[in-house]
Amino acid sequence: MSQTSQYTEDNIRSLDWKEHIRMRPGMYIGKLGDGSSADDGIYILLKEVMDNCIDEFVMGAGKTIEISIQGNKVTVRDYGRGIPLGKVVDVVSKMNTGGKYDSRAFKKSVGLNGVGTKAVNALSSYFRVESTRDNKSKSAEFETGNLVNEEELSETSRRRGTKVSFIPDETIFKNYKFRNEYIERMLKNYVYLNPGLTIVFNGEKFYSENGLKDLLEDNNNMDDMLYPIIHLKGTDIEVAMTHSRTQYSEEYHSFVNGQNTTQGGTHLAAFREAVVKTIRDFYGKNYDASDIRKSIIAAVSLKVMEPVFESQTKTKLGSTDMGDGLPTVRTYVNDFIGTQLDNYLHKNAETAEKLQRKILQAERERKELSGIRKLARERAKKASLHNKKLRDCRVHLMDMKNERRLESTLFITEGDSASGSITKSRDVNTQAVFSLRGKPLNSYGMSKKVVYENEEFNLLQSALNIEESFEDLRYNNIVIATDADVDGMHIRLLLITFFLQFFPELIKEGHLYILQTPLFRVRNKKETIYCYSEEEKQEAIRKLKGKPEITRFKGLGEISPDEFKYFIGDDIRLDPVMLDKAMSIDNLLEFYMGKNTPDRQEFIINNLKVELDLIEEE
């Protein structure tokens, strides 16, 4: 028997808690990433610490949470009860240890598996925990999960609570950077769900008086709302909803026990069903469900006893029961919406009238599009979508049990050469490629009809699987990969216009990115450096000294597959496409894509002047 085929006791190995987390981080925090996406690991680490602070607030202990991020060091301080001093080390370093197993202390807690803070500890190069209670303090320090310093109990006059500091391990989270936009969105969600809570982040305060109503107002342009926000609250449920005047698809913000369930779950499915049933009963009409929900913007928060999620990162609720003798999630939500929404519509006749007109308009548009949709689906099949336009991957966002599903990515490329290079160098498990043919249509001001009539848009919509619902989105990351020249920038702009016009939720929910590829390759016989800017090029020349060979990449097609694998692998650079909440989508598109050429020209000239001034100052 050969050496490689032997299987003995020596092949059996037991990993301790921190080794297992560091070897399989995806099982505990989802994807790793570099901070360019809201669901990247460094934000999950912050969330795991924050969840413990929120649970203290929910239990009536501590109304303020302070967060500081300086460089890569994160510090979170709450004023709750503090970890019991004799268990400070155990709570952050022993699996299946924590107060949340005692449902009397944490009836509707966010985290229930006793893993969160341990994962933060194990995945941090530096971790410190300090607990203060009963005028005494206890602290401990760790490095990559290993205890390096444990201080004895000491007397203190500091307020009670827990303080955690950590630095995510750069050997695991490579080239990472915290983005304030993502952190602020997370913190805003916390205060929306916990009125009365104050969170201070690097000196800036976050506070909400009106819960989910504030969420919808802050995330949407008020002028685009068809009617005033309907805000309904019960013992374990809160709902805010309206309809958009211009948006085509449904938009939901869903939460369970304070956790942002971005993939929905049983509570969101029950809400969507309940809205349809209630509105049908109210008007006495059997309206189509898609017409009722078209353009809806809603936020739903539910509190459940010991919730069951479909993954460690808690992005989808799997529970069917409310717990504690209450009915099922479906029955509970249906009963609440059936009573409260019906009462609201009876008391607010103007809102009810506007809503009915919106439903009837959606019905007319759907019927007008029905024939076109059928033809579009047939064309998509004839075009052999999965063979010619789309090189698919094996793992998709809907694969809830696959720990790599959050890595699922679709690259949208221009031309055969660029798509060929990415296709040959991609990770076939998580990365798919969609190839454009020429420049897309400028879709600004056009109706949804163009999505079905235009072959490129129809096939792209089909590839993303978003015609009916965003719950079936196939890829977590949609990456525009075009050349860094004028034509590439134009294609990029046209694609962003398409998504803003018809599928703004993709951008609002942080799914759209721009791929950054190197402009220069600087190399000598010993080393090669890829540079993404003129400044990086000059630094590389100084580093390599002498006269290194310099190559300017004019397009993605010029980069060989052997090189391309570096730019879409662990060192991938993605710039998220984000919306400025101060400007409505309509105004944004009208300014940049409308017929106001003189205003746009003036904007370009003024901003070009600012850029030139900065260069001269340097």
N, C-alpha and C positions, 0 to 999 in steps of 0.2 A: 504493500500500500504506500502511495506517495505521501510525503510530508504534508502537502497542502490539503489532503483529504482526511487527515486525522482529526478526530473530535473527542477531546478528553476533558477532564476537570479543569485543565489549564486554560481551556477556551471560555470558561464561564467567568464573568466578571460582574461584580456589583458596584454600581456607581452611587456615591453619596449624593445628597440632595442638590448641592451646588454644581457638582460635575454633570448631573443629568440636565439641569436647567441650561448650563453653558453649552452642552453638546447639542441639545434640542430646544433652542430658545423659541422657535416657532410654535411649539406646543403650548407655550405659556404667554407669549405676547404677540402672536401673529407674525407679521413680517418684520424684518430689521429696518432696512431703508437708511437714508441719510438725513432725514428731517424735511425732505421736500414734499412729503405727503402727510396729511393729517393723521393717518393711521400707522405711521412709522413707529418703530419700537420705542424711540426716546420719549414720545408723547404718551405711550402706554405706560412707561415707567412712572411718569409724573402722575398720570391718572390713577395708578394703583395706590400711590401714596395719598393723593387727594381723596380717593374714595373713603379711606379710613377717617379722614378729617370730616367729611360730609356725614358719615354715620354718627360721629360724635354730635354734630349740630342737630341731626334728626332726633337724637336721643335727648336733646335739650341741654347739651353741654358745649358752650363755646359758640359765639355768634360771629367771630372773625377768624379768617385764615389768611396768613401772610406768606407770600411766595416771592422768592428772589432768584433770579437767574443771572449769574455773572460769568460770562464765558461759557464753559461747559458745566459749571457747578450749579446744582439746583438745591435750594433750601426751602422747606415747607414747614411752617409753624402753626399749630392750632392751639386753641385754648380750651380743649375738652378735658376729660377726666384724667388723661395721662395713662400710659400703659402701666398696669400693676408692676411695681418696681422689682419684684422678685422674678418677673418673667420677661424683662426687657430683651435679653439676649435670645431667649427661646422664641419669642414672637417673630423675630426677624431672621431666624436661622434654623428653625426646626419645622419641617413639613407637618401639615395637619395640626398646627398649634395656633390657637387664636380664640378670642371671645365670641366669635360669630357662630360657633357651633352650639352655643347656648342661645336658643331662639327666644328665651325670655329677655335677654339683654339686647339682642339685635333682631327684632321681629321682621323688619322689612329692609334688611341690609342690602347694600350693593354687592359686596363680595362675600361669598359663603364657603369658599374652598380652602381658606387658610394658606393660599399660595402667593398672593400679590406682592407683599412686601419682601418675601423671601426671593422672588424673582428679581426685584429691583436690587437687592443686596448682591445676589449671585452675578448679575450682569453689570455691576458697577466696579470700576477700578478702585473707587473710594466710597465708603458708605458709613454714615454716622447716625446713631439714633440716641436721643436724649429724652427722658421722661421726667416730668415734675409733678408731684402730688404730695399733699400733706406736709408741705414745707421741706420736702426732701427731693433729691435729684439723683438719677442714675443714668449713665451713658456708656456706650460701647462703640468701638470703631472696627471696621472690616475692610479687607482688600480682596476683591474677587470672591467674596463670600467667606473668607477666612478671618476669624476673629484675631485682631492684632493688638487690641487694647481694651480692657474692661475696667472702668473706674469704679471705685467703691462708692457706697451711698454717702451723700454729703448734704449738709443743711443748706437751705437756700431760701431767699425771700421772693424768688421769681414766681410769676403766676403759673398755675397748673397748666398742663398740656403736654403735647408731644412735638418734638422738633426733629426732622429728618433731613439730612444732607447727603447728596450722592453725585457722583460723576460717572456718566455712562462710559463703559469700557470701550476705548477706541479700537481695540483689537476685534471687537464684535460689531460695533456700530461705526463703520469706516467713514471717515471724512464727513462726520455729521455736524449739523448746525441747527440750533433751535430757531424757529421762525415765530415771531411774536403773533402773527396773524392766526396761526393755528392754536396757540396757547390761549389767546384772548377769546377765540370762539368756544373753546372748551370751558373756560371760566365763566363766560356769559351763560352757557347752558346750565352750569351749576347754580348760578344765582336765579335764573328763570324758574328752576325747579324747586328752589328753596327760598321763597320770599322772606326777607328779614336777615338773610345771610350777607355779610360783607366780605369780599375777597380783595385783598390788596396785592397787586402784582407789580413789582418794581416801582412802587409808589403810586400807581394808578388804581383807583377804587372801582369795583364792580358791584352793583346792587340792583335789585329788581323789586318793584312793589306789586306788579300785576302779573307775574308769572308768565305763562305761555302767551298771553296777549302781548306782552312786551317783546317776546321772541319774534312773533309774526311782524310786529311793527318795525323792529330793528332790522329784520332781514328782507323786508319788501318795501317797495315804494308805495306810500299811502294812496297816491293818485291812481294806482293801478288796481286798487281793491274795488270790487264791484259793489260791496255793501260793508258796513261797519263789522268789525270782527265779532263773531259770536263766541263768547267766553263762558264756558260751563264748568262748574266745579262740584265734585262730590267727595265723599270720605276718602276713597282710594283712587279717584280718577279726576283728571283735569283735561279739558279739551278747548282748543281755540281753532276757529276755522273761518275762512272766507273763500271767495272765488276771484280769480284774476280776470281782468278785462281782456288781456292780450295773450296770456300764456296758454299754450296748447295742452300740455300734459299735467298730470297730477304731481303735487309736491307735498311730501310728508316729513315731519320731524317727530320721531317716536322715541319714547323713553320708558324704561321699567326700573323702578326703585332708584331713579336718578341716573341710570346708565343710558347713554345715547345708543339705542338699538338701530344702527344705521341700516341693517338688513331686515328691519321690521320684526315679524313674528306673529304669534297667535293673537296678540292684542291689536296689532294694526290691521290684520285680516278681519277681525271682528268689527273694528271701527268702520272700515270701508263697506262692509256688508250692512252694518247698522244704519249708516247714512243713507244708503240706497233704499232700504226698507222703510225707514221713517219718512223720507221725502215722497216715496210712492204712496204711502198711506195718507200723508197730509194732503196731497193734491188729488188723491183718488185716481191716479193715472199710473199705468204700468210702464213708466219711462225706462228706456234702456239704461243699464247701469253705467255704461261708458259716457252717456250724455249727462247723467247726474254728476258724475265725478270729474268730468272734463274741466280743467283749469282750477280745480280745487287746491287750496293751500291750507294745510292743517297741521296742528301739533297735538300729539296725544301722549299723556303721561299716566302710567298705571303703577300702583303699588301692590305687590304680590308677596305672599308668605313663601319664603324659601324658593325663589324663582329658579327654574332650570333653563340654562342658556345652551345654545348649540355649539359653543366654542368657549375657550378660556377667555377670549377677549370680549365676550358677552355682546356680540353685535346682533344676535337674533334670539328672541324669546321662544323657547320650546314648551313652556308650561301650558297646560290646558286648564288647570284649576287655580283659583284665587287663594285657596288654603283657608285654614281657621274656620271651617264649616260654611264658607261662602260658596256660591254657585261656580260654574265653570267660567273661565275668562270670557268665552263667547256670550254666554247668557248674561253675565254681569254688564259687559259693555253694551250689548243690545238693549237691555232693560234701561240703562242709564240714558243712552242716546234717544231711545224710543220715547222716553218721558220728557227729558229736558229739551231736546232739540224741537220736538213737537210743540211744547209749551212756548218756546221762544218764537217760533214762526207764527203761532196764533197771536202772540202779543205784539209782533212787529210786522205789520201788514206790508209796509214798504219794502222791507228786506225780502219777504216771501214773494212779492211780485217781481222784484229784480231777479231773484233766483229762478223763478219759473221761466222768465224771458230768456235767461241764459241757457236753461235746459232745452228750450224749444229751438234756440239758435244752434246749439250743438247738434240737435237732432237733424236739422236741415243740412248742416255741413256734413254730417256723417253720411247721410243718404246721397248727397252729391258726390261724395268721395268713394262710395261703396264699389262702384264699377271700376274706378281707377285703381283702387287697392287690389282688387282681384286680378286685374291685368298686370299690376306691378309685381305681385307675388309670382305670377306665371313667368314674367320676364326674369325674375331673380333665379328661378329654377332653371330656365333655359340657359342662362348665362353661366351655369355651373359655378355658382358663387364660391363654393369651398375648394374649387380647383384652380380657377383663373384669377379671381380677385383677392381671395383670402387664403393665406397659408395659416391654418389654425394651430392652436396649441392644445395640449392634453388636459390642462387644468383650467377651470373657469371659476368665476366668482360665485356661481351657484353651487359649486362643490363644497358645501358647508363643512364637511368632515375632513377636507384636505387642508392641511396646515399651510400650504403654499398658495391658496386661492387668492389671498390679498396681493400676491405678486403678479397675478394674471394681467397681462399687458397687451394692448393692440397698438402697433406702430403704423401710422398712416404715412405712407411714403409717396414720392412722385417719381414716376418713370420706372422702367424695368431694371436699370443698372443699380439704382439705389436700393430698390426692394430686393434685388438679387443678393447684394452684399449683406443686408440685414438678415435675410432668410437663411443664408449659409452660416452666419455666425451667431444666430440667436440661440436661446435655450428653448428647445422644442416643447418642454414641459409647461412653461409659463408664458412664452412670448409668441404672439401671432403677428402677421404682417398683412396689411391691406394696401394694395397698390392703386394709386390714382392714375387716371389717364388724362393728362393735360390739366389745365386750370379749372377748378370748380366754378360753378355759376355764382354770381353775386346774388344771394337770396334775400337781401334786405328788402322789406316791404312786400314780399311775395307771400301767398297763402300756403297752407300745408299741402295743397294740391301739388306744388312743385316737387315736394319730397318724393312723391310717387311717380311723377312724370319724368323727372331727371334720373337717368340711369345711375350716375355716380352716387347721388344722394340716396336713391332707393336701395342700392346694394350696400352702402355704408350703414344705413339704418338697419338693414337685415343682418349685417355682420354683427352689429352691436346688440341686436335682439331687443330693441326698445320701442317697437311700433306700438305695442299694447300697454306695456307697463315697465317702469324702471326697476321693479323687483326682479325682472329677468335679465338685467344687464349682464352681459357675458364677461366683461373685463373690468377690473377695478381701476386700471390705469389706461387712459387713452392718450397716446403720445403722438404729437404731430412732429414728423421727422422730415424736414425739408432743407434744401440747401440754404447756406447763409449768404445768399445774394439777393438781388432785387426781386427776381422771379420767385425765389423760395419764400421771401417775406410776404409777397403778394398772395401766394397760395395759402400761407399760414393765416393771413388776415381773412381770406375768404372762408376758410374752414371754421375759424372762430366765429365769424358772422353767422354761418350756418347753425352752429350749436347754440349761439345766443338767441337766434331767431326762433328756433323750433324746439331745442332741448336745453334750455338754460339750467335745468337741474344738474346736468352733468358738470357744469362749471360751479354752480352754487355748492354742490356737495364735494367739490375738490377732486374730480376724476380726470380733468383735462390738463395736459402738460406739454411743454415744448422741449424737445430733445436738444441738448447742447452738444455739439461735436467740435473737435479741435479745428482751429483755423490753420495751425502750423505744426510741422514736425521738425524738431531740431535734434540732430544726432551727430555723434562721432563714432569711432569704431567700438567704443566701450559702452555707450549709453544712448538711449533714445528718450526724448522728452516731448510730450504732446502739449501744445499750448492753445488756450482758448481765447487769448486776447493778445494785443500788441505788448502789453506790460509783461505777460507771462513769457512771451517770446524773448524779450530783452533780458529777462532774468535767466532764462535757459542759456542764452548765449554767454552771459557772464559766468554761469556755473560751469559750462563745458569748456570755456576758454578757447583760444585759438580761432580757427575758422571752421566751425561745424557746418554740416550740410543742412540747409533750410528749405523745406518744402511747404508751399502754400496750397492747401486743399481748396479747390474751387467748387467742388460738389461732393455729395455723399458717394456718388458712383465712383469717385477716384480713390476712395478708401477701400483697400482690399479686405475681404472677409477676415483674414488673419489679424488685421489691425482692428477691424470694427468690433470684434468680440470684447475688446477692452473698454469700448465706449458704451456698450449696452449690458455690461456685466456688473460686477460688484462696484466698479467705479463710475457707474452711470451718473450723468449730471442732468437733472430735470428741473425746469423752471415751471412752477405751477401757474396756471392761468387763474387769476383771481378777479372778482368783481369789486368795484368801489361802491360801497353801499350808498354813498352820497349821490350817485347818479343812477337814474332809472335805465333799464336796458333799452327802452324806446329812445330816450334822449342820447344814449351812448351810440347806438347804431345810426341814428339820424345825423349825428355830428360827423362820425368817421366814415359812414358809407352812403350818406344821402347826397343831395344835389347842392349842398352849400359849399361849393368849391372855394370861393374866396375866403370864407372863415377857416377852412381847413388849411389853405395855403398860408394864411397869416399865422396859424398855430405852428405849422412846420417851421416857418422862418424864425419865429420867436424862440422856439425850443432849440433850433440849430444854432442860433446865436448864443444861447446859454451854454451849449456844449463846447462851442469854439472858445468862449471866454474861459471855461474851465481848463481847456487844453493850454491856452496862453498863460494862465496862472501857474500851471505846472512847469 
